[in-house]
Amino acid sequence: MGNAAEKIQIEKIYYLENLNQLEAMSSRLRHRLIEQLTYTPKNTAQLARAIDVTRPKAYYHIKVLEGNGLVKPAYNKLVNGILEKYYISRAHFFSYDKLAEYANAHPEDITYNKRFTQASNDFLSCVLDVSYRKIRTLDDEQGSDNFVFNFGVHLTDEQINVVVEKMGELANQIREIHAGNVEREDYLQLPYFKTILVNLPLKSPVDEAPNL
């Protein structure tokens, strides 16, 4: 039985290797479980309380994540005479960049691209949901460095291509900064910022929030 007090080392970033992993993470409930396990190991009872679901439901989804290599057992610990298994996330951050690269390089793989598009859209929805909940808990001091740009506009195909290209350039710049920082010994002590770049083609602006 491992020492529950010892610090569990996990990967700083893990690049998803297959669509099953992406699909497993593209559930709001499982996304919240991973969020709970990023820094502190928890057992299924603790997870069930944290996200307000039944313990059997938490257990089922933890096993899905474990089966896809996204969480792992951290240690076992006796709790009220019962040997409980504690889980930890595989990594602090997850990326589906490699899956996107394959999709872009193989447009002829229709089945793969269809699954990837659906799973990545669901994953994005989960990320936005988690970010929204975190934003609502920020106090004035924590939110002082926020930058929000929410703007809907009608564009030509050429203009859309320009916007997407510029967003891609910014995304690559952020990745390069991240790649340099991840080698620092104090990486996990640096302030954590979440950057989300979304370009959504909407059928109608009627239900959209106003421009900010």
Rosetta blueprint (number, residue, H / E / L):
1 M L
2 G L
3 N L
4 A L
5 A L
6 E L
7 K L
8 I L
9 Q L
10 I L
11 E E
12 K E
13 I E
14 Y E
15 Y E
16 L L
17 E L
18 N L
19 L H
20 N H
21 Q H
22 L H
23 E H
24 A H
25 M H
26 S L
27 S L
28 R H
29 L H
30 R H
31 H H
32 R H
33 L H
34 I H
35 E H
36 Q H
37 L L
38 T L
39 Y L
40 T L
41 P L
42 K E
43 N L
44 T H
45 A H
46 Q H
47 L H
48 A H
49 R H
50 A H
51 I H
52 D L
53 V L
54 T L
55 R H
56 P H
57 K H
58 A H
59 Y H
60 Y H
61 H H
62 I H
63 K H
64 V H
65 L H
66 E H
67 G H
68 N L
69 G L
70 L L
71 V E
72 K E
73 P E
74 A E
75 Y E
76 N E
77 K E
78 L E
79 V E
80 N L
81 G L
82 I E
83 L E
84 E E
85 K E
86 Y E
87 Y E
88 I E
89 S E
90 R L
91 A E
92 H E
93 F E
94 F E
95 S E
96 Y L
97 D H
98 K H
99 L H
100 A H
101 E H
102 Y H
103 A H
104 N H
105 A H
106 H L
107 P L
108 E L
109 D L
110 I H
111 T H
112 Y H
113 N H
114 K H
115 R H
116 F H
117 T H
118 Q H
119 A H
120 S H
121 N H
122 D H
123 F H
124 L H
125 S H
126 C H
127 V H
128 L H
129 D H
130 V H
131 S H
132 Y H
133 R H
134 K H
135 I H
136 R H
137 T H
138 L L
139 D L
140 D L
141 E L
142 Q H
143 G H
144 S H
145 D H
146 N L
147 F L
148 V L
149 F L
150 N L
151 F L
152 G L
153 V L
154 H L
155 L L
156 T L
157 D H
158 E H
159 Q H
160 I H
161 N H
162 V H
163 V H
164 V H
165 E H
166 K H
167 M H
168 G H
169 E H
170 L H
171 A H
172 N H
173 Q H
174 I H
175 R H
176 E H
177 I H
178 H H
179 A H
180 G H
181 N H
182 V L
183 E L
184 R L
185 E L
186 D L
187 Y H
188 L H
189 Q H
190 L L
191 P L
192 Y L
193 F L
194 K L
195 T L
196 I L
197 L L
198 V L
199 N L
200 L L
201 P L
202 L L
203 K L
204 S L
205 P L
206 V L
207 D L
208 E L
209 A L
210 P L
211 N L
212 L L
